[in-house]
Structures are given as C-alpha cells and as structure tokens.
Amino acid sequence: MYAHSAESSRELAVKATLELCEGKAASLGCELVTTLRGNECWALAERAGYHSDWRAAAEADLGEAKKLATAECERKYEGCTVALTFCAHGSVLDAAEP
C-alpha cells in the first residue's frame, strides 16, 4: 500500500502514488483504493489469516473509521481485526505486525 500526502492537489497525489506503486509492485497490479481530505482517517479491517478478505472505511474520527471498517468486514467475513490505519493529516499511521 502506497500513499502521497505532500502534493499540492488530489490529482498530483494520485499520480505520484500510482507511479510509486508501479515502480515497486507493478507485477502485483496497482489500484487506487481511496483518497482522503483534510482530517479524514481511514482504517482497513481484515479476516485473520486471509489478507485478501478485507473491508475499509473513512471517517473524520479514527475510532469511528476503525469501528465501521470492522463492522463492514464482519458483515462479509468472521474474525476481522483492524490491520492498518492512517489519517490524511499524517499524524496517525498504524500497521499491524506481519
């Protein structure tokens, strides 16, 4: 997962992020998952042991993003936990241990 937050526009941030991904992981395929603005935070919850079984959510509050991502994941799968979070302002970044 790749991100850019210091760009002057959304378009430049998306372009820079996709270029970074294609330079590092093109063989895996690069896809835009979300864009955040201002103080938005994002959380990804995944099913334990199945990294391809996940759901994500964005909210103004990180706690709410975590709750919503977990609830969405649990609707589809069982045993979901938050694996990754970040906020647009860059002050919160958390990734679960592999």
N, C-alpha and C positions, 0 to 999 in steps of 0.2 A: 504494500500500500504506500502510495506516494502523495505528497501534498506540497503546495506552494502558498505562502501567506503574505509575502512581501511585495507582491506585484501591484501595479497601480490600477488594474482593472480585473474584473472576473475573467474576461476573455484571455488576458495575458496569463493569469494564474492557471487556467485550464490548459492553455497551450504549453506552458512550461512544465506542468505536471505530467501531461501525456508524453512530452518529449523525454522527460526524466525516466518515466516508466519504459518507454520504447527503447531507450538506451541501456536499461538494466535488465529488463524482463520481457522483451518483445516476444520471445518464443512462447511465453505463457499467455499472451494476449492482454492488452491494456483496455480498461473500460472506466469511464467516469461514473463513480458511484454517487457522489453528492457534491454540492457546493454549499458553503456556509458564509454567512454575512454577519458583520457586527459582533455581537456577543453570543451567537449561536454555538451550541455544543452538540456533539454527535457521539453516539455510542453504538457499538456492534456487540450483539449477544450471539453466541454460537452454542450448538449442541456439543456436549463434551465428547471429544474423540472424533468429531466429524466437522472439520474446518470448512467444508463446503455447505453445511447446514446452518445458515445464519439469517438474522434479520437486523436491521439498523433503524435508528430514529434520530431526528434532530429536534432540539428544543432550546429555548432560551436558558434553561437551567440544566446543568449537567445531571443532577439527580433525576430529574424528570426524563431526560433522554435515556438514561440507564433503565429506568422503570419501564418506559414504553418499548424500548428495544427488547428487553427481556420478555415482556408480555406478548409482543408480536412473535418472537421466536417460540415461546411456549405454546402459542396457538397452533403452530405448524409442527413443532418437534417437542420432545420432552428432555428435561435435564439441561436447560440453557443457562449459561452464565455470561456475564459481560467480559469480553476478551480485549476490547480496545475502545478508548475514548480520546477525544480531542475537542478543543474549543477553537473557534475562529481567531480569537484574540491571542492564542498561543500560550496562555498561562497554564493550561491543563492538558497534559498529554500522559496517557497511561496505557501501557500494553501489558497483557498477561504474560507471564513467563511461559516459554515454549514447553 
